[in-house]
């Protein structure tokens, strides 16, 4: 999901995965709201379709 939907490199995807695993949450990328919502929905749906317990959400940038 990270490499396909968010276009992360192997190294970036690994770092995001480890951070999310250790902390329970992680910023994947920053996009305009409509793009972020579409990517989060598509990545969550794709993960569930493959049996992964992933949840991608969007939050406003602080």
Secondary structure, DSSP 8 states (H G I E B T S, - for coil): -HHHHH---HHHHHHHHHHHHHHS--------HHHHHHHHHHHHHHHHHTT-----------
